[in-house]
Amino acid sequence: MALKKSDLYSSLWAGANELRGGMDASQYKDYVLTLLFMKYVTDKAKSDPDSLIDVPEGGSFDDMLAAKGDVEIGDRFNKIIGKLAAANGLRNVIDQADFNDAEKLGNGKEMQDRLSKLDDLQRPRVRRIKSRGG
């Protein structure tokens, strides 16, 4: 079954709202754009061996998803993004958002839970529609 744009948008919106918390929109965009970039280049590298971006081992969106539930998830995200940035000459470009910032993302368990819900970006919510017949 093909994914509808509306379902993709709903999924992205839900994941983004989870991350946002009380963060100001001017700061929030840095986090969302970083996540979208990581997701895009990871998917592109999987499907195109001639991709212009090198996704090093330990530097992919999949590695970010694998950090789910880790008590050091914010620090791990920063290191994963840093690996991709270093491999592609993108230091101080894509690694500006600090995913270990307790002021923006919460302390301890709050940060862990918030960042662990990012798999919503991976798995769009598909609404189930009941058929009239049953």
N, C-alpha and C positions, 0 to 999 in steps of 0.2 A: 504494500500500500504506500503510495507516494505521500510525502509529508506536505501538508498545506502551509502556505506562507503564514496564515493566521495562527496556526498551531506553533510554528517556529517563533513568531513574534511573541506569542503568549508565554512560551517557555523562556525566551530571553528576558522578557519583562519581569517574570517571576523571579528568575535567578538574580537579576540586577537589583530588584527591590530588596531581596534578602541581603545582599551585600551592602546596600546603601545605609541602612540603619538611620542614624541621625546626621549623616555626612552631608555637607553642603554640595550642591550640584557641580560647582566649579572644581571641587576636589574629586568627586565621585567619577567624573568622566575619565580621569586618568586611570582609575582601576578598571572600569568597564572596557575602555579601549585597549588596555593592555591584555585583558582576558580574551577579548575578541580577536586580537592580533595573534595571540598564542594559539588559540583554537584554529584560526584560519591557516596559519603557516604549518601547523602540525598536520592538518587534514590535507593540505596541498602537497606537502612532502611525501605523504603516504601514497597519494594518487599520481604524482608526477616525479619520476626520478631525476628529471632535469630542472627541478624547482630552483629558483634563484636564492632561496633561503636554505641554509644548512641547519637542520635540526639535530643537534648533537645528542648523544646518549645522556639522559638525565636532564634534558632541556626542552621537553615537550609538554603540551597540554595534558597528554596522557599521564605524564609524571606528576602533574599537579593533581589530577584526579586520584592518583595512587596515594597521595598524601592525606586523603580523607581520614579524619579521626585522629590524626597525629597531634600530640600536644604541642609540637613545634611547627605546626602547619604554616604559620605566617613566615617564619624564617625559611622553611623549605621552599615556599613559593618564591621568595626573593632569590634564593640560590638557583632555582630552576630557570627563572626569567634571566638571571645573570649569565647562566651558561649559554642560553640562546643569544643574548646580547653580545657576549664576548666572541662567540663563534662567527658572528656576522658584522662585526665592527659597529654595533649599535649601542655601545655603552653610553649612558646618559641620554639615551633616546627612548628605549622601551622599558627601561628599568627605573623610571622615576617614581612610580607608585610604591609606597612601602607597605607591603602586606603584613608586616609585623608591627604596625602602628596601633597601639592599644587605645589611643585617643579616638581614632577613626573607626576601628573595627572591634573594639571591646577587649576586655582582659580575659586571659585564661580560657575557660570553658566557653565563654560567650564568643570569642574570636574563633575558637576551634569549631564550634557549631556553625557559625556564620559561613566560614570558608569551606567547611565540609559539605555544605548544601550546594556548592557550585556544580555538582553533577547534574543539576537541573538544566544547565546550559547544554549538556551532552544529550539528555533524554527529554525531548519535548513532550509536554503533556498532551495526550490525545484524548479529546472528549469522546466519551462513549455515547452513542445515540441509540435509544431504544427503538426497536422497530414497532410499528403499529400492531403487527400481528402477534407480538409476544414478548 
